[in-house]
Amino acid sequence: MKPKLFFLILAATAFLVPACTSGSDPVPRVFVFTDINIDAGDPDDRQSLIHLLWYADELNIEGIVPDRWYAGGFEACILAVEAYAKDFDEYDLGKRGYPDPACMEAVIATDLEDAIERFHNAASYRGSPLYVLVWGNMANFGEALRQKPELADNIRLITIGTGLMMEEHRPYIPENWELADKPCEQPNWNGAGRNRIYNDSRFNNMWWLEINWTYEGMFSGNEPYEMFERLTEYGALGLHIWEVVESQPWAHYFRVGDTPSVLYVIDPDNDLDDPTAGSWAGKFVKPLPDERPDYYTDSSGPVEWDYSDPCNTWENHVEVRDYARSTLEMVRPAMYEALLDKLSYIYGTKASSY
């Protein structure tokens, strides 16, 4: 489907198609804010979107907000959905429970005003929680939430890399970013807009899983390179895995840094109510149960860590990152195997365990 046709569909379906799902059984509702772009930054969001589309039969996708409209974000989403449409037709994915490509395209927000309205509509529903997956900074999500703060009761927020930055990464901070006085106070790569929400007492009781350093378990070792080669064999979406990093040789692996937010929701053995139990996304803790009863973040395991004031234990931050990352690395083989088995089913090929 071409982008021009999308606008015709949007006009007719914006208020008629609240979500994209084909099955009748209840599935998790998700709403994505992403800084996806075309050759203007990290391509991991483009890979993560492909991964999300491969699981569109297990999710109720209610919105996709490409925050960086100015950097080809909308167009990047369209390219992914066009690849999805090719696979939908060639492999008859509708019979396998996948939603129609027209529906998938119709949930992509065209601008910030459209994004906010879509989010408010989706989050107003109280029948089941809306999992809000933030694959970038929190500025646009925060603007939408502050307009209707009462919606915090209806959502479950999962963010990636929104806490503190590793000290070793400070030399790579862009020149136009503000440097914190202390390394232990430097916001992570996606930290813009985070503290306006975290420090707003209206949201102290909001369910929030902040995956700050654990997500690095998607990058480590040789396995992501091997997985990348295998995934490119699966249809147009598999080919798109290669296309989105073709011009960035450093990213020729299964990067998907934002995918842990999806993994938490799709893990069939996960207790969605309890991030501390562990899942494909890693293992987490509830560090401040009195002040923030539904806030979860990276587990420090046996390493001493002051969650109230990390500066007090900052000398341990590398060890904390390493432990948090390991909790995802340990479950990564099972997640990889499940994805390959799923793709073998979708594309009608022989299952090949990881």
C-alpha positions in Angstrom: 0.0 0.0 0.0 1.4 3.4 -1.0 1.5 6.3 1.5 -0.9 8.4 -0.6 -3.6 5.7 -0.1 -3.0 5.8 3.6 -4.5 9.3 4.0 -7.7 8.1 2.4 -7.9 5.2 4.7 -7.1 7.3 7.7 -9.9 9.7 7.0 -12.4 6.9 6.9 -11.0 4.8 9.7 -9.4 7.0 12.3 -12.3 6.6 14.7 -13.6 3.3 13.4 -10.4 1.2 13.8 -9.2 1.5 17.4 -6.6 -1.2 17.1 -5.1 -3.9 14.9 -5.8 -7.4 15.9 -7.2 -10.4 14.1 -7.9 -12.8 16.9 -11.0 -13.0 19.1 -9.0 -13.9 22.3 -7.9 -11.1 24.5 -4.4 -10.0 23.8 -2.2 -7.2 25.3 -3.0 -3.7 24.1 0.1 -1.7 23.1 0.8 1.8 22.0 4.3 2.7 20.8 6.2 6.0 20.8 9.4 5.6 18.7 12.2 7.8 17.5 12.4 5.8 14.3 14.1 7.6 11.5 15.7 7.1 8.1 19.6 7.3 8.2 19.5 10.0 10.8 20.5 8.1 13.9 20.3 4.6 15.5 18.5 2.1 13.2 17.5 -0.1 16.1 14.0 1.3 16.1 13.5 0.2 12.5 14.5 -3.4 13.5 12.3 -3.2 16.6 9.3 -2.2 14.5 9.9 -5.3 12.2 10.1 -7.4 15.3 6.8 -5.9 16.5 5.1 -6.6 13.2 6.2 -10.3 13.4 4.2 -10.4 16.7 1.2 -8.5 15.4 -0.9 -11.6 15.8 -0.3 -11.7 19.5 -0.8 -8.0 20.2 -3.6 -5.4 19.9 -1.6 -2.5 18.3 -3.5 0.7 19.0 -1.0 3.3 17.9 2.5 3.9 16.5 3.9 7.4 17.0 7.0 8.2 15.0 8.3 11.1 17.1 10.9 12.2 14.5 8.5 13.1 11.7 11.2 15.6 10.5 13.7 12.7 10.0 11.6 10.4 7.9 10.0 8.7 10.9 6.6 8.3 9.3 8.2 7.1 6.0 10.2 4.6 7.9 7.0 3.2 9.4 5.4 3.0 6.0 8.3 1.1 4.5 8.0 -1.5 7.3 4.3 -1.9 6.8 4.8 -2.2 3.0 7.2 -5.1 3.7 4.6 -6.5 6.0 2.0 -6.2 3.3 4.1 -8.2 0.9 4.4 -11.0 3.4 0.8 -10.8 4.3 -0.2 -11.4 0.7 2.5 -13.9 -0.3 2.2 -16.1 2.8 -1.5 -15.6 3.5 -0.9 -14.2 7.0 -4.5 -13.3 7.5 -5.2 -17.0 8.0 -2.5 -17.1 10.6 -4.2 -14.4 12.7 -2.4 -11.3 11.4 -4.3 -8.1 10.9 -4.8 -6.5 7.5 -1.9 -4.2 6.4 -4.4 -1.4 5.9 -5.2 -1.5 9.6 -1.5 -1.6 10.5 -0.9 1.5 8.4 -3.9 3.3 9.8 -2.5 3.3 13.4 0.5 5.4 12.5 0.2 8.9 13.8 0.8 11.7 11.2 1.9 14.5 13.5 2.0 15.3 17.3 -1.6 16.5 17.5 -2.8 13.3 15.9 -0.5 11.3 18.2 -1.9 12.9 21.4 -5.5 12.4 20.3 -4.8 8.8 19.5 -3.1 8.2 22.8 -5.9 9.9 24.8 -8.5 7.7 23.0 -6.5 4.5 23.6 -5.7 5.2 27.2 -9.2 6.3 28.1 -10.4 2.7 27.8 -10.5 1.1 31.3 -11.2 -2.5 30.3 -7.6 -3.6 30.2 -4.3 -1.8 30.7 -2.7 -0.1 27.8 1.0 -1.0 27.5 2.8 2.2 26.4 6.2 1.3 24.9 8.6 4.3 24.6 11.4 3.7 22.2 13.1 7.1 22.5 12.9 10.1 24.7 9.8 10.8 26.8 9.0 14.4 25.6 6.0 13.7 23.4 4.6 11.0 25.6 5.0 13.3 28.6 3.2 16.2 26.8 0.3 13.8 26.0 0.2 12.5 29.6 0.3 15.8 31.3 -2.7 17.0 29.3 -4.8 14.2 30.9 -2.8 13.0 34.0 -5.7 10.9 35.1 -4.9 8.5 32.3 -1.8 7.3 34.2 -4.2 5.0 36.1 -5.0 3.1 32.8 -1.6 2.5 31.4 1.5 0.4 32.0 4.6 2.3 30.9 7.7 0.5 29.6 10.7 2.7 28.7 14.2 2.0 27.4 17.4 3.8 28.4 15.6 6.6 30.1 17.5 6.6 33.4 21.2 7.3 33.9 24.0 7.1 31.3 27.1 5.0 31.7 30.0 7.2 32.5 32.0 5.6 29.7 29.5 7.0 27.2 29.8 10.6 28.3 32.5 11.4 25.6 29.9 10.6 22.9 27.2 13.0 24.1 26.2 15.3 21.2 27.5 18.9 21.5 24.0 20.3 21.8 23.1 18.2 24.8 23.3 19.6 28.3 26.0 17.9 30.5 25.2 17.2 34.1 27.7 18.4 36.6 28.2 14.9 37.9 28.4 11.7 35.8 26.0 10.1 38.3 23.3 12.6 37.3 23.7 12.4 33.5 20.4 11.3 31.8 20.8 8.3 29.5 20.4 8.4 25.7 16.6 8.5 25.9 16.5 10.5 29.1 15.1 13.8 27.7 11.7 14.5 29.3 12.0 11.7 31.8 12.5 13.7 34.9 9.5 15.9 34.2 7.4 12.8 34.7 9.5 11.0 37.4 9.5 14.2 39.6 5.8 14.9 39.1 4.0 13.6 42.2 0.9 13.0 40.2 2.6 10.0 38.6 4.2 8.4 41.7 1.6 5.6 41.6 1.9 5.0 37.8 2.9 1.5 36.8 6.3 2.0 35.1 9.0 -0.5 34.1 12.1 1.5 33.4 14.6 -0.7 31.5 17.7 1.4 31.7 20.8 -0.7 31.3 19.3 -4.2 31.0 18.5 -3.7 27.4 22.2 -3.9 26.5 21.8 -7.6 26.7 20.4 -7.4 23.2 23.8 -6.3 21.9 26.4 -8.4 23.5 28.4 -11.3 22.1 28.3 -13.0 18.7 24.8 -14.3 18.9 23.1 -11.0 17.6 25.3 -11.2 14.5 24.3 -14.8 13.9 20.7 -14.1 14.5 20.8 -11.2 12.0 22.0 -13.5 9.3 19.2 -16.0 10.0 16.4 -13.5 10.2 17.2 -12.0 6.7 15.9 -15.3 5.2 12.3 -14.7 6.2 10.2 -12.9 3.7 10.1 -9.2 2.9 10.3 -8.3 6.6 13.5 -10.4 7.0 15.0 -8.6 4.0 14.0 -5.3 5.5 16.0 -6.2 8.6 19.0 -6.0 6.3 17.8 -2.9 4.3 17.4 -0.7 7.4 21.1 -1.1 8.4 22.6 -1.5 4.9 24.1 2.0 5.0 25.4 1.6 8.6 27.9 -1.3 8.6 28.5 -0.9 12.4 24.8 -2.0 12.9 24.9 -5.2 10.9 23.5 -7.4 13.6 20.1 -8.0 15.3 20.3 -4.8 17.3 16.7 -4.2 18.4 17.6 -2.2 21.4 13.9 -1.3 22.1 12.6 -4.8 21.7 12.8 -5.7 25.4 9.7 -3.6 25.9 7.9 -5.9 23.5 9.5 -9.0 24.9 8.0 -8.2 28.3 4.5 -8.2 26.9 4.8 -11.3 24.5 6.7 -13.7 26.8 4.1 -16.5 27.1 5.4 -17.4 30.6 5.6 -13.9 32.0 3.5 -12.7 34.8 2.6 -9.3 33.4 1.8 -8.0 36.9 5.2 -8.8 38.3 8.4 -7.6 36.5 10.5 -8.9 39.5 9.7 -12.5 38.5 11.8 -12.3 35.3 10.9 -12.6 31.7 12.4 -12.4 28.2 13.1 -8.7 29.0 15.3 -9.6 31.9 14.7 -9.3 35.7 13.8 -6.2 37.6 13.2 -4.9 41.1 10.7 -2.6 42.9 13.3 -0.3 44.5 11.1 2.2 46.2 7.9 0.4 47.3 6.7 3.1 49.7 7.2 6.2 47.5 6.6 4.4 44.1 4.6 1.2 44.7 4.4 0.3 41.0 7.8 1.5 39.7 10.3 -1.2 38.6 13.8 -0.9 37.1 17.1 -2.8 36.6 18.1 -5.3 39.2 21.5 -4.7 40.8 21.6 -8.3 42.0 24.3 -8.8 44.7 25.9 -5.4 43.8 25.3 -2.6 46.3 23.3 0.2 44.8 21.4 3.2 46.2 18.3 3.6 44.1 17.3 6.7 46.0 20.6 8.4 45.3 22.8 6.5 42.8 25.6 9.0 43.4 26.2 7.3 46.8 27.2 4.1 45.1 28.2 5.3 41.6 31.6 3.5 41.9 29.6 0.3 41.4 27.6 1.4 38.3 29.6 -0.7 35.8 29.0 -3.8 37.9 25.3 -3.0 38.2 25.0 -2.5 34.4 26.8 -5.8 33.8 24.5 -7.7 36.2 21.4 -6.1 34.8 22.5 -7.0 31.2 23.2 -10.6 32.2 19.6 -11.1 33.3 18.6 -10.6 29.7 21.5 -12.5 28.2 20.5 -15.5 30.2 17.0 -15.7 28.6 18.0 -14.5 25.1 18.6 -18.0 23.7 15.0 -19.0 24.6 13.6 -15.8 23.1 15.7 -16.3 19.9 14.5 -19.9 19.6 10.9 -18.9 20.0 11.2 -16.2 17.3 12.8 -18.6 14.8 10.1 -21.2 15.5 7.4 -18.6 15.0 9.0 -17.4 11.7 9.3 -21.0 10.5 5.5 -21.4 11.1 4.7 -18.1 9.4 6.8 -18.6 6.3 6.2 -22.4 6.1 9.8 -23.4 6.5 11.3 -26.2 8.5 11.7 -25.2 12.2 15.3 -24.6 13.1 16.0 -24.3 16.8 18.5 -21.7 17.9 
